[in-house]
Amino acid sequence: MNSRNLPLFEQFSRKKLFDSPTPIQRLDRLERELETKVRIYVKRDDLMGLGGGGNKLRKLEFLLGDAISQGADTFITIGGLQSNHARLSAAAAAHTGMSCELVLTQVVPRDDEAYRRNGNVLLDEILGAKIHLLAGTENALDFAADRAKVLKREGRRSYLVGSGGSSPAGCLGYANCAVEILEQQREIEGGFTQIIAPNGSSGTHAGLAAGFASVGINPEKISSYAVLNPGKETQFSTHELAKATLALLAPTKSIDLDAIRVSDDQLGDGYGIPTSAMLEAVRTMARTQGLLLDPVYTGKAFAGVLAAVRSGAYKPGEAILFLMTGGLPGLFAYQPAFEEAS
Ligand SMILES: Cc1ncc(COP(=O)(O)O)c(C=O)c1O
């Protein structure tokens, strides 16, 4: 980040949770394996020291900053049973000395022992969060709001965050990351022609888009693979969130819907449901580079990158950047899926 951009983010409360910038690395062995002249890079947002790391810490820096400035003592958030956002909220709250309550919903049709008890769920408990487990039919946000009222009667002050931490304040974390990438790509010959991310609750893509737009760059080079909702729906939600985030940073600037590029080619049968392309991508990345993707987000999105490279969608010599957003604990929750596919 250059000093010109600093004031853009310094106006917001922020709690430092990881060391930045996260590194950008080239996947040279994978390029050879794919026999491609496309230069494939990853931004290692999985390499963060707190709670196992991952993209949610970028959002949590701004959300916790806001919570602290409001004098909150309890951080409440919602998510699926194996939510990485929930795990990192628990870690960030512990690090900050706040209590954490997680309202988790069974939204994925997996009921084996590993899914119910291992991975993120195990870490949530170790990190000291209080877990409220709901059936998929219950409304987690309503439950969380009721819980905040109960805590208020007990004299506590809660800070409530919705799914994935993807509020405009949370998205500032990825707007900041966009500026970080612009700085880092000075070292990359020709710069990145594509920046690719997974898209769940849309905050990562939206934040990146808002960050680019805030410094006058069209965000069309950013694209994402939807892993939660269909492509059009995800494009609209990403656009809405990007506009709301941009309004915080640069209210006179705008983002076109066409500049928000989302594919649902890798969604398969739905959120958290493994695909054969995901299983292959996770193994290919692990066996060529020793890097670990996750089964729900980066595994599916990187399957999209592999398919695009193999089909010649990128030109020889182009440099593309894939955002490794973390989620490694999910591998342990999906152990049976990997075993079946071995
Ligand atoms: C590991 C990982 N990658 C990517 C995402 C998607 O980010 P977003 O919800 O901001 O679209 C998530 C969200 O939960 C995640 O946990």
The ligand as an SDF file (V2000), in Angstrom:
LIG
                    3D

 16 16  0  0  0  0  0  0  0  0999 V2000
  -11.8740  -20.5430    3.0090 C   0  0  0  0  0  0  0  0  0  0  0  0
  -12.8740  -19.6190    2.4310 C   0  0  0  0  0  0  0  0  0  0  0  0
  -12.6660  -19.1560    1.1900 N   0  0  0  0  0  0  0  0  0  0  0  0
  -13.5400  -18.3330    0.5830 C   0  0  0  0  0  0  0  0  0  0  0  0
  -14.6970  -17.9470    1.2210 C   0  0  0  0  0  0  0  0  0  0  0  0
  -15.6490  -17.0760    0.4860 C   0  0  0  0  0  0  0  0  0  0  0  0
  -15.5660  -15.7660    0.9080 O   0  0  0  0  0  0  0  0  0  0  0  0
  -16.8400  -14.8150    0.8240 P   0  0  0  0  0  0  0  0  0  0  0  0
  -17.8410  -15.3730    1.8150 O   0  0  0  0  0  0  0  0  0  0  0  0
  -16.3130  -13.5080    1.2070 O   0  0  0  0  0  0  0  0  0  0  0  0
  -17.3650  -14.8870   -0.5590 O   0  0  0  0  0  0  0  0  0  0  0  0
  -14.9510  -18.3700    2.5270 C   0  0  0  0  0  0  0  0  0  0  0  0
  -16.1890  -17.9630    3.2010 C   0  0  0  0  0  0  0  0  0  0  0  0
  -16.6710  -18.5130    4.1190 O   0  0  0  0  0  0  0  0  0  0  0  0
  -14.0220  -19.2250    3.1440 C   0  0  0  0  0  0  0  0  0  0  0  0
  -14.2070  -19.6860    4.3910 O   0  0  0  0  0  0  0  0  0  0  0  0
  1  2  1  0
  2  3  1  0
  2 15  2  0
  3  4  2  0
  4  5  1  0
  5  6  1  0
  5 12  2  0
  6  7  1  0
  7  8  1  0
  8  9  2  0
  8 10  1  0
  8 11  1  0
 12 13  1  0
 12 15  1  0
 13 14  2  0
 15 16  1  0
M  END
$$$$
